[in-house]
Amino acid sequence: MSFKLLASAFVRNNFWLGGRLIGDQWQWVGRVTGPILYSFWSESEPNGQGGETCLDASYDFTWNDLSCNKTYHHALCEKVV
C-alpha cells in the first residue's frame, strides 16, 4: 500500500495499532508483545475517558486511547520479512 493511499484511508478512519492498557502500562499485544517504550500521543491523550484501553491512530497519525468495544475496520500490523 502506498503512503498516499494509506494517508487517504486515515482521513476517513482510525486504525487499531495493536496496543492495550494492561494494569497501568501500555503493552503491545498479539504476535509482538511487551511494553510500549515510545509514544506519539495526541495532545491530552491518553485520557482513559470511559475506560478507554485500546491504542488507536487518528487521521493525523497521532495516538489516541479508545474503547476496545469500538469496531475497527482497519489495523496496522507488523510483518516479519
QUINOR-V197135 format. One record per residue. RES is the residue in one letter. PHI is phi in whole degrees, 0 to 359 (999 if undefined). Layout:
RES:PHI  RES:PHI
This chain:
M:999  S:286  F:299  K:298  L:294  L:298  A:298  S:293  A:293  F:294  V:300  R:262  N:217  N:259  F:239  W:283  L:259  G:89  G:238  R:218  L:276  I:241  G:68  D:245  Q:230  W:284  Q:230  W:283  V:234  G:104  R:294  V:260  T:237  G:132  P:292  I:277  L:261  Y:221  S:205  F:219  W:294  S:294  E:303  S:69  E:240  P:285  N:246  G:62  Q:299  G:67  G:76  E:290  T:227  C:246  L:268  D:226  A:253  S:272  Y:303  D:263  F:73  T:276  W:270  N:215  D:261  L:227  S:296  C:287  N:277  K:295  T:274  Y:264  H:264  H:218  A:216  L:257  C:231  E:269  K:234  V:282  V:242
